[in-house]
Amino acid sequence: MDLAPLISIVVIFVLIIFLLSMFLSFVPIGLWITALFSGVKVSIMTLVGMRFRRVQPIKIVNPMIKATKAGLNLSIDKLEAHYLAGGDVNSVVNALIAAQRANINLEFEQAAAIDLAGRDVLEAVQVSVNPKVIETPIISAVAKDGIEVKVKARVTVRANIERLVGGAGEETIIARVGEGVVTTVGSSTTHKEVLENPDKISKTVLDKGLDSGTAFEILSIDIADVDIGRNIGAQLQTDQAEADKKIAQAKAEERRAMAIAQEQEMKATVVQMQAKLVESESEVPLAIAEAFKNGKLGIMDYYNMKNIMADTQMRESIANSEERDQEHAESDKHKK
């Protein structure tokens, strides 16, 4: 039995299936049929052109079907252009549908610009319909009496669609609220004023127009918690007193060092003068010998001088002995 014809038929059949699958993968006929029955007018050549432009047809046709069913007037070209620009077509269409249901005026170009700016356009529409609560971290401020006050606030905001492109985000809102809290607490005479009237903070912060230049509109600012912290004023005074003490000690140490140096200089001066005195006294015997030699000093004069010197030494010895006896007597008296 010749199997060649059968093998040829099988090869041709496999080749036809392969070519058909390649054709169907490149030409999305199933997607075209779905779009046709959904009321979206798109040609086969348009879908094939998307393949050549490296655009996934399903990511354009499915959002287009949703937009058509929702009654939005969009074009395939706009959706494809937004996709090629790196945008999220599905998110933009969902945002447009949500805005239409909430009676918010949002055009496709505006939604596309918000999406390309890096913001979640669908979330922005949802926040515009349902306001969002931003909770600030604990903000520390100091009143005029030096007491630290810790405040925690909740800010209710609504997205401002017109300012989403180029508008500041939540971080700016939190920073401005923190600045307003610090200013309000810092201008209070005592911390008790803040505890008695916490709504004073909300009023002051709201009057500053903190939502200017941001992508949000502040609806309300509510103080969630107010606590008392440290006594900053007393701590600063203590630190200042400690610093003054260290400065005084340093100056006293400097004066002590100068006094010690001066004392050492005086001791050196005394030693120098004693050396000069010894040097001068060493010249006395030489002068006496010279006087004997020249006949200006006799033997009797010499002995008289010796007697005077001995008498002087005796008097000094007696005086020193009396001083020692007096010191011993006073010491015994104190001991008794």
C-alpha positions, 0 to 999 in steps of 0.5 A: 500500500502506497502511503505517500498520498496520505502523508502528503494530505496530512502535511498539507492539512497541518500546513493549512492549520498552521497558516490559518492560526498564524493569520488569525493571530495576526488578524483578530477576527474574533475581536472584530466580531465582538466589536461589531456586535457591540456597536463599535465600528472598527475595520479589519484593516484598522486592527491589522494596522494596530499590529504593525504599530505594535499596539495590542488591539484588545487594549483599545477595543475593549475600552472602546466597547465600554465607552460606547455602551456608557454613551461616551463619544470617543474615537479609536484614534484618540485611544490609540494615540493615548496608548502610544504615549504610554497612558493607561487607556482602560483607566482613562475610560473608567474615569470618564464613565465615573465622571459622567455618572457623577455629573462631573465635567471631564473631557477626554483630553483632560483625563488623558493629561492627568493620566500622563502626568502620573496621577491615578485619574480614576482615583481622582474622580472617586476622591472628587465624589467621595472626599478623602481624609488625610491624617497628619502625623503628630505635630509638636509645637511650643507655646509662649510659656515653654510647654510643648503641645502635641497635635494630631489633625485629620484633613478632609479634602476633595480632589480638584480636577482642574488642578490635578495637572501641576498641583501639589499632592498630599505631602504639601497639604500635610506640611502646610497644616503642620506649619499652621499648627506650629504658628497657632500654638506658638502664638498662644500665651499659654498651653492652656489656651490650646487645650481649652480651644482646640478649634482655634487651630482649625480656624487659623489653619483654614483661614490661611488657604492651605489648598492654594496651588494643590490638587485638592480642596480642603473641606475641613480640618479637625483636631483629633488629639491634643497632648502635653509634652515636655517643659521646653522652656524649663529645659532650655533654662536648665541647659543655659544655666549648665552652660553658664556654669561651665563657662564660669568654671573655665574662667575660674580655672584660667584665673587659677592657672594664671595665679599659679604661673604668677606664683612660680614667677615670684618664687623664681624672682625670690630665688634670684634675689637670694642668689644675688644676696649670697653673692653680695655677702660673699664679698664681705670677707674680701672687703674686710680683708682689704680693709685690714690690709689698707689699715682702715680696720683695726683688730678692735673694730673687727672684734666689736663687729663680731660681738655685735653679730653674735648678739644679733644672732642670740636675739634672733634665737631667743625671738624664734624660741619665744614664737615656737613656745607661743605656737605650742601653747596655742596648739595645746589650747586648741586640743583641750 
